[in-house]
Amino acid sequence: MTGSGMQVGFVGLGAMGMPMTAQLAARFPGAVTVFDPSADAIAAAVSDFGVEAAGSIAEVAAKADVLFTCVPNNDAVRAVYLGVDGVVSTIRAGTITIDCSTVGPDATRDVYAGLKAVSAQHLDASMLGSVKQAREGTISFVVGGDAEAFERALPALKACGEMIRHCGASGAGNHMKLIHQTLVAGHAVAVAEAMALCLETGADVEAFYDIVTQGTGFAYSRYFENRVPRMREGDFSALFMLRFMLKDARLARDMTDRIDAYPMLSSVIASFEEAEASGHGDDDFSAVMKALENRLGVAIKRD
């Protein structure tokens, strides 16, 4: 499968799926078919990108050589693939499916087994990045599944991403993404606590920002450099929603039978749960800062 004549399907035209569809339509003109529960989303994709609309998941699956999915959670993935009139009901032998959803490896392996039974191949291609990277076609993909299927799917993956890494058997991409997210979520909480400590002690916040971003210590990160100025402006508009980061951290927790060995992960989840409970689930995940503001009676927004 070289990309020439490839028929591409896409299910799930959300915040990431829509710009990914745009990239695929540009790379495979006239060969992309889409479905989404929202008729408005389908209409927008047809109008903006010249793709073909399907009336169901089964219709997309029947046409595709490569089928992308990007849906919210484990239950949605199982329903899309294994449910009544789902992908497995019509998919042709030899078709490759690429699930870009952030889900647990158990859900992925269920789908892998279901598709293998009908001679199709499934890849879990978890994404690193957000809407900006989807629009630019620079998503990083961490992929699990059969190596042969990965090689055949590369032309389609390259339409949407740059760093594309095969990580192992089915579920390995999920493992990598969720472990990655423990670092991201933990760092967000660490930054929130550091900024709160500045505010509580009266340390100069602007000086601290310069020290971290310009100094030679090891505290620097792109997250710190990019998010702290937004936080200082009181801007918690979502680049990646807090509730999604919390979902990812919980999925990471679910991968281990020894959560007692990971006290930091449990603490990070608790801070995100606190921020969500105070109404910030749809804000950017940097709004975990709100948990610290509430505890200490301080505010990160610049006066």
C-alpha positions in Angstrom: 0.0 0.0 0.0 2.0 3.0 -1.3 -0.7 5.7 -1.0 -1.5 5.7 -4.7 -5.2 4.8 -5.1 -5.6 4.4 -1.3 -9.2 4.9 0.0 -9.2 6.6 3.4 -11.9 6.7 5.9 -12.3 8.9 9.0 -14.7 8.5 11.9 -14.8 11.2 14.5 -14.7 14.8 13.3 -13.9 16.5 16.6 -11.2 19.0 17.6 -8.4 16.8 16.3 -10.3 14.7 13.8 -11.4 17.7 11.7 -8.0 19.2 11.0 -6.6 15.6 10.5 -9.3 15.1 7.8 -8.1 18.3 6.1 -4.6 17.0 5.9 -5.7 13.6 4.6 -8.0 15.3 2.0 -5.1 17.3 0.7 -2.9 14.3 0.5 -5.5 11.9 -1.0 -7.8 14.2 -3.0 -11.1 12.6 -3.9 -10.4 9.5 -1.8 -11.5 10.4 1.7 -14.9 9.4 3.2 -16.0 10.6 6.6 -18.6 9.9 9.3 -19.5 11.6 12.6 -22.6 11.6 14.8 -22.9 15.3 14.1 -24.5 16.1 10.7 -23.1 19.6 10.9 -19.6 18.3 11.3 -20.0 16.1 8.3 -21.4 19.0 6.2 -18.5 21.2 7.3 -15.9 18.6 6.2 -17.6 18.0 2.9 -17.8 21.8 2.2 -14.4 22.7 3.4 -12.3 19.8 2.3 -14.2 18.1 -0.6 -14.5 14.8 1.2 -17.4 12.3 0.7 -20.0 11.9 3.4 -21.0 8.5 4.6 -24.3 7.7 6.4 -22.8 5.3 9.0 -19.7 3.9 10.4 -20.3 0.6 8.5 -20.5 2.5 5.2 -17.1 4.2 5.9 -15.5 0.9 6.9 -16.8 -0.9 3.8 -15.0 1.6 1.5 -11.7 2.2 3.3 -8.3 0.7 2.7 -7.1 2.7 5.7 -9.6 3.8 8.4 -8.8 6.4 11.0 -10.9 6.8 14.2 -10.6 9.5 16.8 -13.3 9.2 19.6 -13.5 10.1 23.3 -13.0 7.0 25.4 -12.8 3.2 25.8 -16.6 2.7 25.5 -16.8 4.8 22.3 -13.9 2.9 20.7 -15.5 -0.5 21.5 -18.8 0.7 20.2 -17.4 2.1 17.0 -15.4 -1.0 16.2 -17.3 -3.9 17.8 -20.9 -2.6 18.2 -23.9 -3.3 16.0 -23.2 -1.8 12.6 -19.7 -1.0 13.7 -16.5 -1.3 11.8 -16.2 -5.1 12.2 -19.6 -5.6 10.5 -18.4 -4.5 7.0 -14.6 -4.1 7.0 -12.8 -5.9 4.2 -10.0 -8.4 4.7 -6.6 -6.6 4.6 -8.0 -3.2 5.7 -5.9 -1.3 8.3 -7.6 0.6 11.0 -5.8 3.4 12.9 -7.3 4.5 16.2 -5.9 7.8 17.3 -8.1 8.0 20.5 -6.4 8.1 23.9 -7.7 4.9 25.5 -6.5 2.1 27.6 -4.5 -0.8 26.2 -7.2 -3.4 27.2 -9.8 -1.6 24.9 -7.3 -1.6 22.1 -6.5 -5.3 22.4 -10.2 -6.1 22.4 -10.5 -4.2 19.1 -7.3 -5.8 17.7 -8.7 -9.3 18.4 -12.1 -8.5 16.9 -10.6 -7.2 13.7 -8.0 -10.0 13.4 -10.9 -12.4 13.4 -12.1 -10.9 10.1 -8.6 -10.6 8.7 -8.2 -6.9 9.2 -5.4 -5.2 11.0 -5.6 -2.7 13.8 -3.1 -0.1 15.0 -3.3 2.1 18.1 -1.7 5.4 17.1 -2.0 7.6 20.1 -1.2 11.3 19.4 1.2 13.7 21.1 0.2 17.3 20.4 -3.0 19.2 20.2 -5.1 21.2 17.7 -2.2 23.4 16.6 -0.2 20.3 15.5 -3.2 18.7 13.9 -3.7 21.8 11.8 -0.1 21.9 10.8 0.2 18.2 10.1 2.9 17.8 12.7 1.3 15.4 15.2 3.6 12.9 16.8 2.2 9.3 16.7 3.2 6.5 19.0 2.0 3.3 17.4 1.2 -0.2 18.6 0.3 -3.2 16.4 1.9 -5.5 13.8 5.0 -4.1 12.2 3.8 -5.0 8.7 0.6 -3.1 9.1 2.5 -0.1 10.5 4.7 0.0 7.4 1.7 -0.2 5.1 -0.1 2.6 7.0 2.8 5.0 7.0 1.7 7.0 3.9 -1.5 7.8 5.6 0.1 8.6 9.0 2.7 10.8 7.3 -0.2 13.0 5.9 -1.0 14.0 9.5 2.2 13.7 11.4 6.0 14.0 11.5 7.5 12.0 14.4 5.9 8.5 13.9 7.3 5.7 16.1 6.4 2.1 16.1 6.5 1.1 19.8 5.6 -2.6 19.7 2.6 -4.9 19.8 -1.0 -4.0 20.1 -1.5 -1.6 23.0 2.1 -0.4 23.1 1.2 3.0 21.6 -1.4 3.4 24.4 1.2 2.6 27.0 3.6 5.2 25.6 0.9 7.9 25.4 -0.4 7.3 28.9 3.1 7.2 30.5 3.9 10.4 28.6 0.8 12.0 30.0 1.8 11.2 33.6 4.9 13.4 33.0 2.8 16.2 31.5 0.1 16.1 34.2 2.7 15.9 37.0 4.6 18.8 35.5 1.5 20.9 35.3 0.9 20.3 39.0 4.5 21.0 39.9 4.4 24.3 38.0 1.1 25.2 39.8 2.6 24.5 43.2 5.8 26.4 42.4 3.8 29.5 41.3 1.6 29.2 44.4 4.6 29.1 46.6 5.9 32.3 44.9 2.5 34.0 45.6 2.3 32.7 49.2 5.9 33.8 50.1 5.9 37.0 48.3 8.6 36.0 45.9 8.8 38.1 42.7 6.8 36.0 40.1 8.2 37.9 37.1 11.8 37.4 38.4 11.1 33.7 38.9 9.7 33.3 35.4 12.9 34.9 34.0 15.1 32.7 36.1 13.4 29.5 35.0 13.2 30.4 31.3 16.6 32.2 30.9 18.8 30.6 33.7 20.9 27.5 33.5 19.0 25.4 36.0 16.9 22.3 35.1 13.4 23.7 35.8 12.8 25.0 32.3 10.1 23.5 30.1 8.1 24.6 27.1 5.0 24.1 29.2 6.3 26.6 31.8 7.4 29.1 29.2 4.1 29.0 27.3 1.5 28.5 30.0 2.7 30.7 32.8 2.2 34.0 30.8 -1.3 32.8 29.9 -2.0 32.1 33.6 -0.7 35.5 34.6 -3.2 37.0 32.1 -6.0 34.9 33.7 -6.3 33.0 30.4 -7.3 29.4 31.0 -9.1 28.9 27.6 -8.6 25.3 26.5 -5.7 24.2 24.4 -6.2 20.8 25.9 -9.1 20.4 28.4 -8.4 19.6 32.0 -11.0 16.8 32.0 -9.1 15.1 29.2 -5.8 15.3 31.1 -7.6 13.9 34.1 -9.0 11.0 32.0 -5.5 10.3 30.7 -4.0 10.2 34.2 -6.7 7.9 35.4 -6.1 5.6 32.5 -2.4 5.5 33.3 -3.3 4.6 36.9 -5.5 1.8 35.6 -2.5 0.2 33.9 -0.8 -0.7 37.2 -1.7 -3.2 39.9 0.6 -1.4 42.3 -0.8 2.2 42.6 0.7 2.3 46.1 4.1 2.4 44.4 3.1 5.6 42.6 2.2 8.2 45.2 3.0 11.1 42.9 0.5 9.9 40.3 -2.2 9.6 42.9 -1.5 13.1 44.2 -1.5 14.5 40.7 -4.9 12.9 40.0 -6.3 14.3 43.3 -5.2 17.9 42.3 -6.9 17.6 38.9 -10.0 16.2 40.5 -10.1 19.1 42.8 -9.8 21.6 39.9 -12.5 19.8 38.0 -14.8 19.7 41.0 -14.5 23.5 41.2 -15.8 23.9 37.7 -12.7 23.9 35.5 -13.1 20.6 33.6 -13.5 22.4 30.3 -10.7 24.9 30.8 -7.1 24.3 29.8 -5.3 21.7 32.0 -3.2 24.5 33.3 -6.3 25.4 35.3 -5.1 22.8 37.8 -3.6 26.1 39.2 -7.1 26.8 40.4 -6.8 24.0 43.0 -3.8 25.8 44.5 -5.6 29.2 44.3 -8.5 27.8 46.2 -6.4 26.1 48.9 -4.3 29.2 49.6 -6.6 32.1 48.8 -4.1 33.5 46.2 -4.5 34.4 42.5 -2.0 33.9 39.7 -3.6 36.5 37.5 -1.5 39.7 37.4 -3.1 42.7 39.0 
